Amino acid sequence: MLSTDSDILSAAQAWRREGRDVALATVIETWGSAPRPVGSHLVIDGEGNFLGSVSGGCVEGEVIVEAADVIEAGTPRVLEFGVADETAWRAGLSCGGRIRVFVERID
């Protein structure tokens, strides 16, 4: 069972109160077949722990790697995964869709 958005955002707050570095990834756009809807969240801490889902499979792995860079640099970024992309097969979004994910550090 997936965690609710409320659970994910509450975890982000709790992790920050514990002093952890935290990033939040949010699905901001989908096209075609996408495993998670717009507004889906994934919270990631500086140790690579995470809760929630923005896609599944290897896409989530890519988002977690990018989140580590966002935590370190403090600069948000938009990630795009789609079937037309060579990385789509590598990142696991071969379903014919496209997603855009906004990743930001939570201070």
C-alpha positions, 0 to 999 in steps of 0.5 A: 500500500502506498503512503498518502500525500499527508503521510509523505508530507508529515514525514518530510516535516518530521525528518526536518525536525530531526535535523535530516536534509530533505528533498521533495519530488512532485509529479507536475505533469503527465502525458499518456500512460503514467503510473502516478498522477500529477501531485504524487510525492516522493520525499528523500533524505540525505541518507537516501531513505525515501517514502512515497512514489512518483513513478516506480521502478528505475525512474524512482532510482533516478529521482533519488540520485537527482534529489541528493544533488538538489539537497547538496546544491539547494537548486531545484530542478525539473526532471523529465522521463519519457518513452521518446527519451533514450533514458526511458528504457534505462529508467523504466518508463517504457509504458509510452508515457511521459512524466515531469518531476519537480525536485526541491530541497526542503529547508 
